[in-house]
Amino acid sequence: MKLYKQDPFGNALFLKKFLIRVLGIISHQRYQGFNKLNIEGSEILRDLPETGVLFVSNHQTYFADVAAMLHVFNAALSGRDDSIKNIGYIWQPKLNIYYVAALETMKSGILPKIFAYTGSISIERTWRSKGKEINRQVKMSDVSNIGKALNDGWVITFPQGTTKPFRPIRRGTAHLIKNYKPIVIPIVIDGFRRAYDKKGLQLKKRGVLQSMVIKKPLEFDYENESVASIIEKLEYAIEQHRSFLKVIPAEEYVQQERELDKKRRFWDVY
């Protein structure tokens, strides 16, 4: 008999709750203090089932994006509409929220290892390792771990697999959707890249208005819809389709456009 409750990955829930409380208190001022977070659509979260929900989002920093989502999710479930004021919501956080992250990132220091305990599904990237491009097989244990997390609760993933904007969606995300048939909620974030460094740990600028828009569930024909169709829907939903470059200031993303014109790989990876 176990002396304490655990999540499906063997993490003690009492310790997980303690870490989420502490990290939530420490990080709150990043979104409701020297910087502000504008939220839209948080009421959608309260209508979702307890399990089987996949959140897909664009990605701007390693850790600040996820931390903000955990604040917004828990605040919304505590009855707050588009607000994270009054951090009392963090006292009883939802403990079955998980997020997909690169194993290499989550093992890169003491802080990432602590963050990992709060809900990371750490996977081995198949396209990049130690700053170099690679091409290796998907670990089926990584795939099954994502499925295990979906069966237990909510999962956050960043399907582009990078913090660089307008990169292609990884095909593995579409396969996850077809195989596990989750409710898919798109999220669009902005301002995090301007406010923090790439890791999302160090503050670069104060007074930045960050934003998070939570959209209604996407509709898929899980059995018959093609991987390409799912990918295209995801690109539009998280506003990372190349057509969005037309409405974004050219000077801000000119370098990214040049990079996108280079040879890109579309491996069937997670």
MONOR-V895539 format. One record per residue. RES is the residue in one small letter. SS is DSSP state (helix for helix, strand for strand, loop for the rest). PHI is phi in radians with two decimals (none if undefined). OMEGA is omega in whole degrees, 0 to 359 (NA if undefined). Layout:
BEGIN
res: [RES/RES]
ss: [SS/SS]
phi: [PHI/PHI]
omega: [OMEGA/OMEGA]
END
This chain:
BEGIN
res: [m/k/l/y/k/q/d/p/f/g/n/a/l/f/l/k/k/f/l/i/r/v/l/g/i/i/s/h/q/r/y/q/g/f/n/k/l/n/i/e/g/s/e/i/l/r/d/l/p/e/t/g/v/l/f/v/s/n/h/q/t/y/f/a/d/v/a/a/m/l/h/v/f/n/a/a/l/s/g/r/d/d/s/i/k/n/i/g/y/i/w/q/p/k/l/n/i/y/y/v/a/a/l/e/t/m/k/s/g/i/l/p/k/i/f/a/y/t/g/s/i/s/i/e/r/t/w/r/s/k/g/k/e/i/n/r/q/v/k/m/s/d/v/s/n/i/g/k/a/l/n/d/g/w/v/i/t/f/p/q/g/t/t/k/p/f/r/p/i/r/r/g/t/a/h/l/i/k/n/y/k/p/i/v/i/p/i/v/i/d/g/f/r/r/a/y/d/k/k/g/l/q/l/k/k/r/g/v/l/q/s/m/v/i/k/k/p/l/e/f/d/y/e/n/e/s/v/a/s/i/i/e/k/l/e/y/a/i/e/q/h/r/s/f/l/k/v/i/p/a/e/e/y/v/q/q/e/r/e/l/d/k/k/r/r/f/w/d/v/y]
ss: [loop/loop/loop/loop/loop/strand/loop/loop/loop/loop/loop/strand/helix/helix/helix/helix/helix/helix/helix/helix/helix/helix/helix/helix/helix/helix/helix/helix/helix/helix/loop/strand/loop/loop/loop/strand/strand/strand/strand/strand/loop/helix/helix/helix/helix/helix/helix/loop/loop/loop/loop/loop/strand/strand/strand/strand/strand/loop/loop/loop/loop/loop/loop/helix/helix/helix/helix/helix/helix/helix/helix/helix/helix/helix/helix/helix/helix/loop/loop/loop/loop/loop/loop/loop/loop/loop/helix/helix/helix/helix/helix/helix/loop/loop/loop/loop/strand/strand/strand/strand/strand/strand/helix/helix/helix/helix/loop/loop/loop/helix/helix/helix/helix/helix/helix/helix/helix/loop/loop/strand/strand/strand/strand/loop/loop/loop/loop/strand/strand/loop/loop/strand/strand/loop/loop/loop/loop/loop/loop/helix/helix/helix/helix/helix/helix/helix/helix/helix/helix/helix/helix/helix/loop/strand/strand/strand/strand/loop/loop/loop/loop/loop/loop/loop/loop/loop/loop/loop/loop/loop/helix/helix/helix/helix/helix/helix/helix/helix/helix/helix/loop/loop/strand/strand/strand/strand/strand/strand/strand/strand/loop/helix/helix/helix/helix/strand/loop/loop/loop/loop/loop/loop/strand/loop/loop/loop/loop/loop/strand/strand/strand/strand/strand/strand/strand/strand/strand/loop/loop/loop/loop/loop/loop/loop/loop/loop/helix/helix/helix/helix/helix/helix/helix/helix/helix/helix/helix/loop/loop/loop/loop/helix/helix/helix/helix/helix/helix/loop/loop/helix/helix/helix/helix/helix/helix/helix/helix/helix/helix/helix/loop/loop/loop/loop/loop/loop/loop/loop/loop/loop]
phi: [none/-1.34/-1.39/-2.61/-1.28/-2.26/-1.45/-1.07/-1.80/1.50/-1.44/-1.17/-1.16/-1.17/-1.28/-1.06/-1.09/-1.07/-1.15/-1.12/-1.07/-1.13/-1.15/-1.14/-1.12/-1.14/-1.56/-1.00/-1.15/-1.18/-2.07/-2.49/-2.81/-1.26/-2.22/-2.10/-2.08/-1.58/-2.05/-2.32/1.51/-1.16/-1.15/-1.07/-1.11/-1.28/-1.69/-1.50/-1.21/-1.20/-2.37/1.29/-2.04/-2.00/-1.68/-2.03/-2.57/-1.20/-2.31/-2.18/-2.47/-1.17/-2.07/-1.13/-1.11/-1.11/-1.03/-1.12/-1.12/-1.10/-1.09/-1.13/-1.06/-1.21/-1.14/-1.12/-1.20/-1.60/1.77/-1.49/-1.77/0.90/-2.66/-2.13/-1.19/1.09/-1.28/-0.99/-1.08/-1.33/-1.19/-2.19/-1.28/-1.29/-1.60/-1.86/-1.82/-2.16/-2.47/-1.45/-2.53/-1.24/-0.98/-1.03/-1.21/-1.31/-1.87/-1.48/2.98/-1.13/-1.07/-1.02/-1.15/-1.18/-1.03/-1.03/-1.17/-1.36/2.64/-1.28/-1.80/-1.47/-2.11/-1.51/-1.17/-1.68/-1.99/-2.72/-2.66/0.93/1.41/-2.08/-1.31/-2.38/-2.58/-2.24/-1.19/-1.19/-1.44/-1.12/-1.15/-1.15/-1.10/-1.16/-1.16/-1.15/-1.09/-1.10/-1.18/-1.14/-1.18/-1.69/-3.09/-1.83/-2.25/-1.80/-2.38/-2.03/-1.16/-1.40/1.21/-2.75/-1.54/-1.39/-1.27/1.06/-1.51/-1.13/-1.23/-1.23/-1.09/-1.03/-1.10/-1.12/-1.15/-1.04/-1.13/-1.18/-1.34/-1.75/0.92/-1.37/-1.29/-1.88/-1.95/-1.39/-2.30/-2.04/-2.02/-2.72/1.62/-1.21/-1.11/-1.33/-1.49/-2.26/-1.27/-1.04/-1.30/1.46/-1.78/-1.72/-1.37/-1.70/-2.64/-1.63/1.31/-1.54/-1.56/-1.56/-2.41/-2.51/-1.97/-1.76/-1.79/-1.19/-1.00/-1.37/-1.87/-2.31/-1.67/-1.00/-1.42/-1.95/-1.25/-1.35/-1.06/-1.08/-1.15/-1.10/-1.05/-1.10/-1.08/-1.13/-1.05/-1.22/-1.13/-1.70/1.01/-2.13/-1.27/-1.06/-1.11/-1.25/-1.11/-1.22/-1.84/-1.85/-0.86/-1.05/-1.14/-1.38/-2.13/-1.06/-1.16/-1.14/-1.11/-1.11/-1.14/-1.16/-1.38/-1.33/-1.11/-2.08/-1.80/-2.08/-1.19/-1.45/-2.29/-1.78]
omega: [179/182/181/181/180/171/184/182/175/179/180/184/180/179/178/179/180/181/179/178/183/181/178/179/181/187/188/182/177/184/181/182/181/166/180/178/176/187/174/172/183/179/178/184/184/180/183/176/183/183/173/180/178/176/178/186/166/191/181/175/182/190/185/181/181/180/179/179/178/176/184/181/183/177/180/180/176/175/180/178/175/182/173/176/181/188/179/180/184/183/178/185/173/188/180/171/181/177/180/181/179/179/180/180/185/178/189/179/182/182/177/179/176/178/183/183/182/177/182/166/188/183/175/178/182/185/183/178/179/176/182/177/180/175/181/184/175/174/183/177/176/179/182/177/177/177/179/180/178/178/182/184/182/180/175/176/178/193/176/178/181/177/179/184/173/171/184/174/176/184/181/179/178/178/176/181/180/185/187/175/179/165/185/181/177/175/177/179/177/176/183/180/180/186/188/174/186/180/182/182/183/179/177/186/175/176/180/176/177/181/176/180/179/186/179/181/175/178/179/166/189/184/191/184/183/177/181/179/178/179/181/178/179/180/179/185/180/174/178/173/184/180/179/177/182/183/180/181/185/183/183/186/182/180/179/178/179/180/181/180/177/180/179/181/180/179/178/188/177/NA]
END
